[in-house]
Each structure stands twice: as C-alpha cells, then as structure tokens.
Amino acid sequence: MATRDTIECPICHAVPARDRNLEDHLVMVHTKLRLAKFVVAETETLTEADISE
Ligand SMILES: [Zn+2]
C-alpha cells in the first residue's frame, strides 16, 4: 500500500508533510520517552524473532 516515497511515522503513522522530514516529526511530536519505548519494543521484537527462527 505504501508507496516508496511516502514515509510514515512508525510510531503514530502520521505522514510528515513533504517539506518536513520524519526526523523533524519525531523530534517535535514525540517525547524522548516515547521514542525510547518504541526503540526498545522494536529491539525486543527483533530479538524474539531471531530466537524463534
Ligand atoms: Zn509520529
């Protein structure tokens, strides 16, 4: 569904405006805590997937 040039925020699935990149969105919209929790959850998911394979 997602086209190649559409980058959506992995946390809230908002699509940043064309003149604003995802990094700006993450910094301005999400708190450090939210970002940290997301990264931790992603890492745990990847780790679990690794173990089960
Ligand atoms: Zn977002």
mmCIF file of the protein (N, C-alpha, C, O) and its ligand, coordinates in Angstrom:
data_MODEL
# 
_entry.id   MODEL 
# 
loop_
_entity.id 
_entity.type 
_entity.pdbx_number_of_molecules 
1 polymer     1 
2 non-polymer 1 
# 
_entity_poly.entity_id                      1 
_entity_poly.type                           'polypeptide(L)' 
_entity_poly.nstd_linkage                   no 
_entity_poly.nstd_monomer                   no 
_entity_poly.pdbx_seq_one_letter_code       MATRDTIECPICHAVPARDRNLEDHLVMVHTKLRLAKFVVAETETLTEADISE 
_entity_poly.pdbx_seq_one_letter_code_can   MATRDTIECPICHAVPARDRNLEDHLVMVHTKLRLAKFVVAETETLTEADISE 
_entity_poly.pdbx_strand_id                 A 
# 
loop_
_entity_poly_seq.entity_id 
_entity_poly_seq.num 
_entity_poly_seq.mon_id 
_entity_poly_seq.hetero 
1 1  MET n 
1 2  ALA n 
1 3  THR n 
1 4  ARG n 
1 5  ASP n 
1 6  THR n 
1 7  ILE n 
1 8  GLU n 
1 9  CYS n 
1 10 PRO n 
1 11 ILE n 
1 12 CYS n 
1 13 HIS n 
1 14 ALA n 
1 15 VAL n 
1 16 PRO n 
1 17 ALA n 
1 18 ARG n 
1 19 ASP n 
1 20 ARG n 
1 21 ASN n 
1 22 LEU n 
1 23 GLU n 
1 24 ASP n 
1 25 HIS n 
1 26 LEU n 
1 27 VAL n 
1 28 MET n 
1 29 VAL n 
1 30 HIS n 
1 31 THR n 
1 32 LYS n 
1 33 LEU n 
1 34 ARG n 
1 35 LEU n 
1 36 ALA n 
1 37 LYS n 
1 38 PHE n 
1 39 VAL n 
1 40 VAL n 
1 41 ALA n 
1 42 GLU n 
1 43 THR n 
1 44 GLU n 
1 45 THR n 
1 46 LEU n 
1 47 THR n 
1 48 GLU n 
1 49 ALA n 
1 50 ASP n 
1 51 ILE n 
1 52 SER n 
1 53 GLU n 
# 
loop_
_struct_asym.id 
_struct_asym.entity_id 
A 1 
B 2 
# 
loop_
_chem_comp.id 
_chem_comp.type 
_chem_comp.mon_nstd_flag 
ALA 'L-peptide linking' y 
ARG 'L-peptide linking' y 
ASN 'L-peptide linking' y 
ASP 'L-peptide linking' y 
CYS 'L-peptide linking' y 
GLU 'L-peptide linking' y 
HIS 'L-peptide linking' y 
ILE 'L-peptide linking' y 
LEU 'L-peptide linking' y 
LYS 'L-peptide linking' y 
MET 'L-peptide linking' y 
PHE 'L-peptide linking' y 
PRO 'L-peptide linking' y 
SER 'L-peptide linking' y 
THR 'L-peptide linking' y 
VAL 'L-peptide linking' y 
ZN  non-polymer         . 
# 
_pdbx_entity_nonpoly.entity_id   2 
_pdbx_entity_nonpoly.name        ? 
_pdbx_entity_nonpoly.comp_id     ZN 
# 
_pdbx_nonpoly_scheme.asym_id         B 
_pdbx_nonpoly_scheme.entity_id       2 
_pdbx_nonpoly_scheme.mon_id          ZN 
_pdbx_nonpoly_scheme.ndb_seq_num     1 
_pdbx_nonpoly_scheme.pdb_seq_num     101 
_pdbx_nonpoly_scheme.auth_seq_num    101 
_pdbx_nonpoly_scheme.pdb_mon_id      ZN 
_pdbx_nonpoly_scheme.auth_mon_id     ZN 
_pdbx_nonpoly_scheme.pdb_strand_id   A 
_pdbx_nonpoly_scheme.pdb_ins_code    . 
# 
loop_
_atom_site.group_PDB 
_atom_site.id 
_atom_site.type_symbol 
_atom_site.label_atom_id 
_atom_site.label_alt_id 
_atom_site.label_comp_id 
_atom_site.label_asym_id 
_atom_site.label_entity_id 
_atom_site.label_seq_id 
_atom_site.pdbx_PDB_ins_code 
_atom_site.Cartn_x 
_atom_site.Cartn_y 
_atom_site.Cartn_z 
_atom_site.occupancy 
_atom_site.B_iso_or_equiv 
_atom_site.pdbx_formal_charge 
_atom_site.auth_seq_id 
_atom_site.auth_comp_id 
_atom_site.auth_asym_id 
_atom_site.auth_atom_id 
_atom_site.pdbx_PDB_model_num 
ATOM   1   N  N  . MET A 1 1  ? 0.839  -1.209  0.000  1.00 0.00 ? 1   MET A N  1 
ATOM   2   C  CA . MET A 1 1  ? 0.000  0.000   0.000  1.00 0.00 ? 1   MET A CA 1 
ATOM   3   C  C  . MET A 1 1  ? 0.872  1.257   0.000  1.00 0.00 ? 1   MET A C  1 
ATOM   4   O  O  . MET A 1 1  ? 0.638  2.198   -0.759 1.00 0.00 ? 1   MET A O  1 
ATOM   5   N  N  . ALA A 1 2  ? 1.863  1.247   0.855  1.00 0.00 ? 2   ALA A N  1 
ATOM   6   C  CA . ALA A 1 2  ? 2.718  2.421   0.961  1.00 0.00 ? 2   ALA A CA 1 
ATOM   7   C  C  . ALA A 1 2  ? 3.598  2.571   -0.280 1.00 0.00 ? 2   ALA A C  1 
ATOM   8   O  O  . ALA A 1 2  ? 4.272  1.628   -0.694 1.00 0.00 ? 2   ALA A O  1 
ATOM   9   N  N  . THR A 1 3  ? 3.581  3.734   -0.848 1.00 0.00 ? 3   THR A N  1 
ATOM   10  C  CA . THR A 1 3  ? 4.447  3.952   -1.998 1.00 0.00 ? 3   THR A CA 1 
ATOM   11  C  C  . THR A 1 3  ? 5.835  4.284   -1.489 1.00 0.00 ? 3   THR A C  1 
ATOM   12  O  O  . THR A 1 3  ? 6.014  4.676   -0.336 1.00 0.00 ? 3   THR A O  1 
ATOM   13  N  N  . ARG A 1 4  ? 6.797  4.124   -2.350 1.00 0.00 ? 4   ARG A N  1 
ATOM   14  C  CA . ARG A 1 4  ? 8.182  4.245   -1.935 1.00 0.00 ? 4   ARG A CA 1 
ATOM   15  C  C  . ARG A 1 4  ? 8.568  5.610   -1.362 1.00 0.00 ? 4   ARG A C  1 
ATOM   16  O  O  . ARG A 1 4  ? 9.391  5.700   -0.451 1.00 0.00 ? 4   ARG A O  1 
ATOM   17  N  N  . ASP A 1 5  ? 7.973  6.655   -1.900 1.00 0.00 ? 5   ASP A N  1 
ATOM   18  C  CA . ASP A 1 5  ? 8.367  7.990   -1.442 1.00 0.00 ? 5   ASP A CA 1 
ATOM   19  C  C  . ASP A 1 5  ? 7.468  8.525   -0.342 1.00 0.00 ? 5   ASP A C  1 
ATOM   20  O  O  . ASP A 1 5  ? 7.567  9.697   0.024  1.00 0.00 ? 5   ASP A O  1 
ATOM   21  N  N  . THR A 1 6  ? 6.590  7.679   0.191  1.00 0.00 ? 6   THR A N  1 
ATOM   22  C  CA . THR A 1 6  ? 5.780  8.114   1.317  1.00 0.00 ? 6   THR A CA 1 
ATOM   23  C  C  . THR A 1 6  ? 6.359  7.514   2.582  1.00 0.00 ? 6   THR A C  1 
ATOM   24  O  O  . THR A 1 6  ? 6.313  6.300   2.786  1.00 0.00 ? 6   THR A O  1 
ATOM   25  N  N  . ILE A 1 7  ? 6.900  8.366   3.424  1.00 0.00 ? 7   ILE A N  1 
ATOM   26  C  CA . ILE A 1 7  ? 7.485  7.884   4.673  1.00 0.00 ? 7   ILE A CA 1 
ATOM   27  C  C  . ILE A 1 7  ? 6.509  8.180   5.784  1.00 0.00 ? 7   ILE A C  1 
ATOM   28  O  O  . ILE A 1 7  ? 6.168  9.338   6.025  1.00 0.00 ? 7   ILE A O  1 
ATOM   29  N  N  . GLU A 1 8  ? 6.062  7.157   6.455  1.00 0.00 ? 8   GLU A N  1 
ATOM   30  C  CA . GLU A 1 8  ? 5.135  7.395   7.559  1.00 0.00 ? 8   GLU A CA 1 
ATOM   31  C  C  . GLU A 1 8  ? 5.823  7.138   8.880  1.00 0.00 ? 8   GLU A C  1 
ATOM   32  O  O  . GLU A 1 8  ? 6.724  6.307   8.993  1.00 0.00 ? 8   GLU A O  1 
ATOM   33  N  N  . CYS A 1 9  ? 5.370  7.873   9.870  1.00 0.00 ? 9   CYS A N  1 
ATOM   34  C  CA . CYS A 1 9  ? 5.952  7.727   11.195 1.00 0.00 ? 9   CYS A CA 1 
ATOM   35  C  C  . CYS A 1 9  ? 5.643  6.331   11.730 1.00 0.00 ? 9   CYS A C  1 
ATOM   36  O  O  . CYS A 1 9  ? 4.477  5.936   11.758 1.00 0.00 ? 9   CYS A O  1 
ATOM   37  N  N  . PRO A 1 10 ? 6.647  5.580   12.152 1.00 0.00 ? 10  PRO A N  1 
ATOM   38  C  CA . PRO A 1 10 ? 6.410  4.230   12.653 1.00 0.00 ? 10  PRO A CA 1 
ATOM   39  C  C  . PRO A 1 10 ? 5.692  4.211   13.996 1.00 0.00 ? 10  PRO A C  1 
ATOM   40  O  O  . PRO A 1 10 ? 5.194  3.169   14.420 1.00 0.00 ? 10  PRO A O  1 
ATOM   41  N  N  . ILE A 1 11 ? 5.636  5.344   14.658 1.00 0.00 ? 11  ILE A N  1 
ATOM   42  C  CA . ILE A 1 11 ? 5.016  5.394   15.977 1.00 0.00 ? 11  ILE A CA 1 
ATOM   43  C  C  . ILE A 1 11 ? 3.539  5.752   15.888 1.00 0.00 ? 11  ILE A C  1 
ATOM   44  O  O  . ILE A 1 11 ? 2.703  5.053   16.460 1.00 0.00 ? 11  ILE A O  1 
ATOM   45  N  N  . CYS A 1 12 ? 3.207  6.811   15.193 1.00 0.00 ? 12  CYS A N  1 
ATOM   46  C  CA . CYS A 1 12 ? 1.811  7.256   15.137 1.00 0.00 ? 12  CYS A CA 1 
ATOM   47  C  C  . CYS A 1 12 ? 1.224  7.138   13.744 1.00 0.00 ? 12  CYS A C  1 
ATOM   48  O  O  . CYS A 1 12 ? 0.046  7.433   13.545 1.00 0.00 ? 12  CYS A O  1 
ATOM   49  N  N  . HIS A 1 13 ? 2.027  6.712   12.770 1.00 0.00 ? 13  HIS A N  1 
ATOM   50  C  CA . HIS A 1 13 ? 1.583  6.506   11.392 1.00 0.00 ? 13  HIS A CA 1 
ATOM   51  C  C  . HIS A 1 13 ? 1.130  7.766   10.676 1.00 0.00 ? 13  HIS A C  1 
ATOM   52  O  O  . HIS A 1 13 ? 0.432  7.704   9.664  1.00 0.00 ? 13  HIS A O  1 
ATOM   53  N  N  . ALA A 1 14 ? 1.533  8.902   11.209 1.00 0.00 ? 14  ALA A N  1 
ATOM   54  C  CA . ALA A 1 14 ? 1.262  10.147  10.512 1.00 0.00 ? 14  ALA A CA 1 
ATOM   55  C  C  . ALA A 1 14 ? 2.283  10.275  9.384  1.00 0.00 ? 14  ALA A C  1 
ATOM   56  O  O  . ALA A 1 14 ? 3.412  9.797   9.493  1.00 0.00 ? 14  ALA A O  1 
ATOM   57  N  N  . VAL A 1 15 ? 1.875  10.914  8.324  1.00 0.00 ? 15  VAL A N  1 
ATOM   58  C  CA . VAL A 1 15 ? 2.809  11.134  7.229  1.00 0.00 ? 15  VAL A CA 1 
ATOM   59  C  C  . VAL A 1 15 ? 3.259  12.591  7.274  1.00 0.00 ? 15  VAL A C  1 
ATOM   60  O  O  . VAL A 1 15 ? 2.458  13.497  7.041  1.00 0.00 ? 15  VAL A O  1 
ATOM   61  N  N  . PRO A 1 16 ? 4.539  12.818  7.574  1.00 0.00 ? 16  PRO A N  1 
ATOM   62  C  CA . PRO A 1 16 ? 5.048  14.195  7.649  1.00 0.00 ? 16  PRO A CA 1 
ATOM   63  C  C  . PRO A 1 16 ? 4.870  14.904  6.310  1.00 0.00 ? 16  PRO A C  1 
ATOM   64  O  O  . PRO A 1 16 ? 4.933  14.284  5.248  1.00 0.00 ? 16  PRO A O  1 
ATOM   65  N  N  . ALA A 1 17 ? 4.649  16.200  6.380  1.00 0.00 ? 17  ALA A N  1 
ATOM   66  C  CA . ALA A 1 17 ? 4.486  16.989  5.168  1.00 0.00 ? 17  ALA A CA 1 
ATOM   67  C  C  . ALA A 1 17 ? 5.743  16.880  4.313  1.00 0.00 ? 17  ALA A C  1 
ATOM   68  O  O  . ALA A 1 17 ? 6.834  16.588  4.804  1.00 0.00 ? 17  ALA A O  1 
ATOM   69  N  N  . ARG A 1 18 ? 5.556  17.124  3.022  1.00 0.00 ? 18  ARG A N  1 
ATOM   70  C  CA . ARG A 1 18 ? 6.668  16.937  2.093  1.00 0.00 ? 18  ARG A CA 1 
ATOM   71  C  C  . ARG A 1 18 ? 7.894  17.797  2.419  1.00 0.00 ? 18  ARG A C  1 
ATOM   72  O  O  . ARG A 1 18 ? 9.027  17.380  2.179  1.00 0.00 ? 18  ARG A O  1 
ATOM   73  N  N  . ASP A 1 19 ? 7.674  18.968  2.953  1.00 0.00 ? 19  ASP A N  1 
ATOM   74  C  CA . ASP A 1 19 ? 8.805  19.837  3.246  1.00 0.00 ? 19  ASP A CA 1 
ATOM   75  C  C  . ASP A 1 19 ? 9.363  19.601  4.647  1.00 0.00 ? 19  ASP A C  1 
ATOM   76  O  O  . ASP A 1 19 ? 10.219 20.344  5.127  1.00 0.00 ? 19  ASP A O  1 
ATOM   77  N  N  . ARG A 1 20 ? 8.867  18.569  5.277  1.00 0.00 ? 20  ARG A N  1 
ATOM   78  C  CA . ARG A 1 20 ? 9.337  18.278  6.639  1.00 0.00 ? 20  ARG A CA 1 
ATOM   79  C  C  . ARG A 1 20 ? 9.680  16.795  6.679  1.00 0.00 ? 20  ARG A C  1 
ATOM   80  O  O  . ARG A 1 20 ? 8.882  15.961  6.251  1.00 0.00 ? 20  ARG A O  1 
ATOM   81  N  N  . ASN A 1 21 ? 10.825 16.471  7.173  1.00 0.00 ? 21  ASN A N  1 
ATOM   82  C  CA . ASN A 1 21 ? 11.169 15.046  7.164  1.00 0.00 ? 21  ASN A CA 1 
ATOM   83  C  C  . ASN A 1 21 ? 10.743 14.346  8.447  1.00 0.00 ? 21  ASN A C  1 
ATOM   84  O  O  . ASN A 1 21 ? 10.300 14.966  9.414  1.00 0.00 ? 21  ASN A O  1 
ATOM   85  N  N  . LEU A 1 22 ? 10.893 13.064  8.410  1.00 0.00 ? 22  LEU A N  1 
ATOM   86  C  CA . LEU A 1 22 ? 10.453 12.238  9.532  1.00 0.00 ? 22  LEU A CA 1 
ATOM   87  C  C  . LEU A 1 22 ? 11.212 12.569  10.813 1.00 0.00 ? 22  LEU A C  1 
ATOM   88  O  O  . LEU A 1 22 ? 10.658 12.532  11.912 1.00 0.00 ? 22  LEU A O  1 
ATOM   89  N  N  . GLU A 1 23 ? 12.482 12.889  10.645 1.00 0.00 ? 23  GLU A N  1 
ATOM   90  C  CA . GLU A 1 23 ? 13.295 13.212  11.821 1.00 0.00 ? 23  GLU A CA 1 
ATOM   91  C  C  . GLU A 1 23 ? 12.716 14.422  12.554 1.00 0.00 ? 23  GLU A C  1 
ATOM   92  O  O  . GLU A 1 23 ? 12.604 14.415  13.780 1.00 0.00 ? 23  GLU A O  1 
ATOM   93  N  N  . ASP A 1 24 ? 12.353 15.450  11.807 1.00 0.00 ? 24  ASP A N  1 
ATOM   94  C  CA . ASP A 1 24 ? 11.754 16.634  12.434 1.00 0.00 ? 24  ASP A CA 1 
ATOM   95  C  C  . ASP A 1 24 ? 10.463 16.262  13.154 1.00 0.00 ? 24  ASP A C  1 
ATOM   96  O  O  . ASP A 1 24 ? 10.199 16.715  14.268 1.00 0.00 ? 24  ASP A O  1 
ATOM   97  N  N  . HIS A 1 25 ? 9.669  15.428  12.495 1.00 0.00 ? 25  HIS A N  1 
ATOM   98  C  CA . HIS A 1 25 ? 8.405  14.998  13.083 1.00 0.00 ? 25  HIS A CA 1 
ATOM   99  C  C  . HIS A 1 25 ? 8.651  14.291  14.412 1.00 0.00 ? 25  HIS A C  1 
ATOM   100 O  O  . HIS A 1 25 ? 8.007  14.598  15.415 1.00 0.00 ? 25  HIS A O  1 
ATOM   101 N  N  . LEU A 1 26 ? 9.582  13.347  14.412 1.00 0.00 ? 26  LEU A N  1 
ATOM   102 C  CA . LEU A 1 26 ? 9.872  12.581  15.620 1.00 0.00 ? 26  LEU A CA 1 
ATOM   103 C  C  . LEU A 1 26 ? 10.327 13.486  16.756 1.00 0.00 ? 26  LEU A C  1 
ATOM   104 O  O  . LEU A 1 26 ? 9.901  13.328  17.900 1.00 0.00 ? 26  LEU A O  1 
ATOM   105 N  N  . VAL A 1 27 ? 11.194 14.430  16.429 1.00 0.00 ? 27  VAL A N  1 
ATOM   106 C  CA . VAL A 1 27 ? 11.736 15.320  17.445 1.00 0.00 ? 27  VAL A CA 1 
ATOM   107 C  C  . VAL A 1 27 ? 10.662 16.260  18.005 1.00 0.00 ? 27  VAL A C  1 
ATOM   108 O  O  . VAL A 1 27 ? 10.607 16.518  19.207 1.00 0.00 ? 27  VAL A O  1 
ATOM   109 N  N  . MET A 1 28 ? 9.825  16.756  17.118 1.00 0.00 ? 28  MET A N  1 
ATOM   110 C  CA . MET A 1 28 ? 8.846  17.767  17.554 1.00 0.00 ? 28  MET A CA 1 
ATOM   111 C  C  . MET A 1 28 ? 7.578  17.170  18.155 1.00 0.00 ? 28  MET A C  1 
ATOM   112 O  O  . MET A 1 28 ? 6.981  17.762  19.054 1.00 0.00 ? 28  MET A O  1 
ATOM   113 N  N  . VAL A 1 29 ? 7.160  16.002  17.667 1.00 0.00 ? 29  VAL A N  1 
ATOM   114 C  CA . VAL A 1 29 ? 5.878  15.445  18.092 1.00 0.00 ? 29  VAL A CA 1 
ATOM   115 C  C  . VAL A 1 29 ? 6.011  14.463  19.245 1.00 0.00 ? 29  VAL A C  1 
ATOM   116 O  O  . VAL A 1 29 ? 5.168  14.419  20.141 1.00 0.00 ? 29  VAL A O  1 
ATOM   117 N  N  . HIS A 1 30 ? 7.077  13.681  19.212 1.00 0.00 ? 30  HIS A N  1 
ATOM   118 C  CA . HIS A 1 30 ? 7.194  12.628  20.212 1.00 0.00 ? 30  HIS A CA 1 
ATOM   119 C  C  . HIS A 1 30 ? 8.266  12.942  21.250 1.00 0.00 ? 30  HIS A C  1 
ATOM   120 O  O  . HIS A 1 30 ? 9.310  13.513  20.936 1.00 0.00 ? 30  HIS A O  1 
ATOM   121 N  N  . THR A 1 31 ? 7.990  12.561  22.475 1.00 0.00 ? 31  THR A N  1 
ATOM   122 C  CA . THR A 1 31 ? 8.943  12.786  23.557 1.00 0.00 ? 31  THR A CA 1 
ATOM   123 C  C  . THR A 1 31 ? 10.063 11.749  23.482 1.00 0.00 ? 31  THR A C  1 
ATOM   124 O  O  . THR A 1 31 ? 9.933  10.713  22.831 1.00 0.00 ? 31  THR A O  1 
ATOM   125 N  N  . LYS A 1 32 ? 11.133 12.047  24.144 1.00 0.00 ? 32  LYS A N  1 
ATOM   126 C  CA . LYS A 1 32 ? 12.259 11.106  24.193 1.00 0.00 ? 32  LYS A CA 1 
ATOM   127 C  C  . LYS A 1 32 ? 11.802 9.775   24.783 1.00 0.00 ? 32  LYS A C  1 
ATOM   128 O  O  . LYS A 1 32 ? 12.221 8.709   24.332 1.00 0.00 ? 32  LYS A O  1 
ATOM   129 N  N  . LEU A 1 33 ? 10.950 9.847   25.784 1.00 0.00 ? 33  LEU A N  1 
ATOM   130 C  CA . LEU A 1 33 ? 10.465 8.625   26.424 1.00 0.00 ? 33  LEU A CA 1 
ATOM   131 C  C  . LEU A 1 33 ? 9.699  7.770   25.425 1.00 0.00 ? 33  LEU A C  1 
ATOM   132 O  O  . LEU A 1 33 ? 9.871  6.553   25.365 1.00 0.00 ? 33  LEU A O  1 
ATOM   133 N  N  . ARG A 1 34 ? 8.860  8.421   24.651 1.00 0.00 ? 34  ARG A N  1 
ATOM   134 C  CA . ARG A 1 34 ? 8.064  7.689   23.656 1.00 0.00 ? 34  ARG A CA 1 
ATOM   135 C  C  . ARG A 1 34 ? 8.989  7.050   22.622 1.00 0.00 ? 34  ARG A C  1 
ATOM   136 O  O  . ARG A 1 34 ? 8.798  5.896   22.238 1.00 0.00 ? 34  ARG A O  1 
ATOM   137 N  N  . LEU A 1 35 ? 9.969  7.790   22.185 1.00 0.00 ? 35  LEU A N  1 
ATOM   138 C  CA . LEU A 1 35 ? 10.910 7.269   21.196 1.00 0.00 ? 35  LEU A CA 1 
ATOM   139 C  C  . LEU A 1 35 ? 11.697 6.097   21.778 1.00 0.00 ? 35  LEU A C  1 
ATOM   140 O  O  . LEU A 1 35 ? 11.901 5.077   21.120 1.00 0.00 ? 35  LEU A O  1 
ATOM   141 N  N  . ALA A 1 36 ? 12.131 6.266   23.018 1.00 0.00 ? 36  ALA A N  1 
ATOM   142 C  CA . ALA A 1 36 ? 12.911 5.215   23.664 1.00 0.00 ? 36  ALA A CA 1 
ATOM   143 C  C  . ALA A 1 36 ? 12.086 3.942   23.799 1.00 0.00 ? 36  ALA A C  1 
ATOM   144 O  O  . ALA A 1 36 ? 12.583 2.850   23.526 1.00 0.00 ? 36  ALA A O  1 
ATOM   145 N  N  . LYS A 1 37 ? 10.842 4.071   24.212 1.00 0.00 ? 37  LYS A N  1 
ATOM   146 C  CA . LYS A 1 37 ? 9.981  2.909   24.374 1.00 0.00 ? 37  LYS A CA 1 
ATOM   147 C  C  . LYS A 1 37 ? 9.765  2.205   23.040 1.00 0.00 ? 37  LYS A C  1 
ATOM   148 O  O  . LYS A 1 37 ? 9.737  0.976   22.963 1.00 0.00 ? 37  LYS A O  1 
ATOM   149 N  N  . PHE A 1 38 ? 9.614  3.008   21.995 1.00 0.00 ? 38  PHE A N  1 
ATOM   150 C  CA . PHE A 1 38 ? 9.411  2.422   20.667 1.00 0.00 ? 38  PHE A CA 1 
ATOM   151 C  C  . PHE A 1 38 ? 10.633 1.621   20.238 1.00 0.00 ? 38  PHE A C  1 
ATOM   152 O  O  . PHE A 1 38 ? 10.513 0.498   19.747 1.00 0.00 ? 38  PHE A O  1 
ATOM   153 N  N  . VAL A 1 39 ? 11.793 2.203   20.425 1.00 0.00 ? 39  VAL A N  1 
ATOM   154 C  CA . VAL A 1 39 ? 13.034 1.520   20.023 1.00 0.00 ? 39  VAL A CA 1 
ATOM   155 C  C  . VAL A 1 39 ? 13.221 0.237   20.828 1.00 0.00 ? 39  VAL A C  1 
ATOM   156 O  O  . VAL A 1 39 ? 13.612 -0.795  20.283 1.00 0.00 ? 39  VAL A O  1 
ATOM   157 N  N  . VAL A 1 40 ? 12.942 0.308   22.115 1.00 0.00 ? 40  VAL A N  1 
ATOM   158 C  CA . VAL A 1 40 ? 13.076 -0.879  22.963 1.00 0.00 ? 40  VAL A CA 1 
ATOM   159 C  C  . VAL A 1 40 ? 12.114 -1.972  22.503 1.00 0.00 ? 40  VAL A C  1 
ATOM   160 O  O  . VAL A 1 40 ? 12.502 -3.134  22.385 1.00 0.00 ? 40  VAL A O  1 
ATOM   161 N  N  . ALA A 1 41 ? 10.870 -1.604  22.246 1.00 0.00 ? 41  ALA A N  1 
ATOM   162 C  CA . ALA A 1 41 ? 9.871  -2.580  21.801 1.00 0.00 ? 41  ALA A CA 1 
ATOM   163 C  C  . ALA A 1 41 ? 10.294 -3.213  20.480 1.00 0.00 ? 41  ALA A C  1 
ATOM   164 O  O  . ALA A 1 41 ? 10.173 -4.425  20.303 1.00 0.00 ? 41  ALA A O  1 
ATOM   165 N  N  . GLU A 1 42 ? 10.786 -2.400  19.561 1.00 0.00 ? 42  GLU A N  1 
ATOM   166 C  CA . GLU A 1 42 ? 11.242 -2.896  18.267 1.00 0.00 ? 42  GLU A CA 1 
ATOM   167 C  C  . GLU A 1 42 ? 12.402 -3.858  18.443 1.00 0.00 ? 42  GLU A C  1 
ATOM   168 O  O  . GLU A 1 42 ? 12.448 -4.915  17.813 1.00 0.00 ? 42  GLU A O  1 
ATOM   169 N  N  . THR A 1 43 ? 13.331 -3.488  19.295 1.00 0.00 ? 43  THR A N  1 
ATOM   170 C  CA . THR A 1 43 ? 14.507 -4.324  19.527 1.00 0.00 ? 43  THR A CA 1 
ATOM   171 C  C  . THR A 1 43 ? 14.101 -5.657  20.133 1.00 0.00 ? 43  THR A C  1 
ATOM   172 O  O  . THR A 1 43 ? 14.620 -6.705  19.750 1.00 0.00 ? 43  THR A O  1 
ATOM   173 N  N  . GLU A 1 44 ? 13.175 -5.614  21.077 1.00 0.00 ? 44  GLU A N  1 
ATOM   174 C  CA . GLU A 1 44 ? 12.719 -6.861  21.702 1.00 0.00 ? 44  GLU A CA 1 
ATOM   175 C  C  . GLU A 1 44 ? 12.020 -7.742  20.680 1.00 0.00 ? 44  GLU A C  1 
ATOM   176 O  O  . GLU A 1 44 ? 12.188 -8.962  20.684 1.00 0.00 ? 44  GLU A O  1 
ATOM   177 N  N  . THR A 1 45 ? 11.238 -7.124  19.807 1.00 0.00 ? 45  THR A N  1 
ATOM   178 C  CA . THR A 1 45 ? 10.533 -7.882  18.766 1.00 0.00 ? 45  THR A CA 1 
ATOM   179 C  C  . THR A 1 45 ? 11.537 -8.562  17.851 1.00 0.00 ? 45  THR A C  1 
ATOM   180 O  O  . THR A 1 45 ? 11.390 -9.739  17.523 1.00 0.00 ? 45  THR A O  1 
ATOM   181 N  N  . LEU A 1 46 ? 12.540 -7.830  17.446 1.00 0.00 ? 46  LEU A N  1 
ATOM   182 C  CA . LEU A 1 46 ? 13.560 -8.387  16.557 1.00 0.00 ? 46  LEU A CA 1 
ATOM   183 C  C  . LEU A 1 46 ? 14.300 -9.516  17.246 1.00 0.00 ? 46  LEU A C  1 
ATOM   184 O  O  . LEU A 1 46 ? 14.582 -10.546 16.635 1.00 0.00 ? 46  LEU A O  1 
ATOM   185 N  N  . THR A 1 47 ? 14.611 -9.323  18.510 1.00 0.00 ? 47  THR A N  1 
ATOM   186 C  CA . THR A 1 47 ? 15.344 -10.335 19.264 1.00 0.00 ? 47  THR A CA 1 
ATOM   187 C  C  . THR A 1 47 ? 14.524 -11.610 19.401 1.00 0.00 ? 47  THR A C  1 
ATOM   188 O  O  . THR A 1 47 ? 15.045 -12.713 19.236 1.00 0.00 ? 47  THR A O  1 
ATOM   189 N  N  . GLU A 1 48 ? 13.228 -11.453 19.708 1.00 0.00 ? 48  GLU A N  1 
ATOM   190 C  CA . GLU A 1 48 ? 12.361 -12.619 19.836 1.00 0.00 ? 48  GLU A CA 1 
ATOM   191 C  C  . GLU A 1 48 ? 12.246 -13.357 18.520 1.00 0.00 ? 48  GLU A C  1 
ATOM   192 O  O  . GLU A 1 48 ? 12.265 -14.588 18.487 1.00 0.00 ? 48  GLU A O  1 
ATOM   193 N  N  . ALA A 1 49 ? 12.126 -12.614 17.441 1.00 0.00 ? 49  ALA A N  1 
ATOM   194 C  CA . ALA A 1 49 ? 12.015 -13.223 16.121 1.00 0.00 ? 49  ALA A CA 1 
ATOM   195 C  C  . ALA A 1 49 ? 13.273 -14.014 15.805 1.00 0.00 ? 49  ALA A C  1 
ATOM   196 O  O  . ALA A 1 49 ? 13.216 -15.085 15.200 1.00 0.00 ? 49  ALA A O  1 
ATOM   197 N  N  . ASP A 1 50 ? 14.396 -13.478 16.219 1.00 0.00 ? 50  ASP A N  1 
ATOM   198 C  CA . ASP A 1 50 ? 15.667 -14.137 15.985 1.00 0.00 ? 50  ASP A CA 1 
ATOM   199 C  C  . ASP A 1 50 ? 15.745 -15.473 16.693 1.00 0.00 ? 50  ASP A C  1 
ATOM   200 O  O  . ASP A 1 50 ? 16.229 -16.464 16.147 1.00 0.00 ? 50  ASP A O  1 
ATOM   201 N  N  . ILE A 1 51 ? 15.253 -15.474 17.934 1.00 0.00 ? 51  ILE A N  1 
ATOM   202 C  CA . ILE A 1 51 ? 15.329 -16.683 18.742 1.00 0.00 ? 51  ILE A CA 1 
ATOM   203 C  C  . ILE A 1 51 ? 14.403 -17.777 18.195 1.00 0.00 ? 51  ILE A C  1 
ATOM   204 O  O  . ILE A 1 51 ? 14.777 -18.949 18.133 1.00 0.00 ? 51  ILE A O  1 
ATOM   205 N  N  . SER A 1 52 ? 13.192 -17.375 17.801 1.00 0.00 ? 52  SER A N  1 
ATOM   206 C  CA . SER A 1 52 ? 12.212 -18.359 17.349 1.00 0.00 ? 52  SER A CA 1 
ATOM   207 C  C  . SER A 1 52 ? 12.529 -18.968 15.984 1.00 0.00 ? 52  SER A C  1 
ATOM   208 O  O  . SER A 1 52 ? 12.014 -20.031 15.638 1.00 0.00 ? 52  SER A O  1 
ATOM   209 N  N  . GLU A 1 53 ? 13.365 -18.300 15.226 1.00 0.00 ? 53  GLU A N  1 
ATOM   210 C  CA . GLU A 1 53 ? 13.670 -18.833 13.885 1.00 0.00 ? 53  GLU A CA 1 
ATOM   211 C  C  . GLU A 1 53 ? 14.620 -20.034 13.946 1.00 0.00 ? 53  GLU A C  1 
ATOM   212 O  O  . GLU A 1 53 ? 14.973 -20.595 12.909 1.00 0.00 ? 53  GLU A O  1 
HETATM 213 ZN ZN . ZN  B 2 .  ? 4.669  10.278  14.804 1.00 0.00 2 101 ZN  A ZN 1 
# 
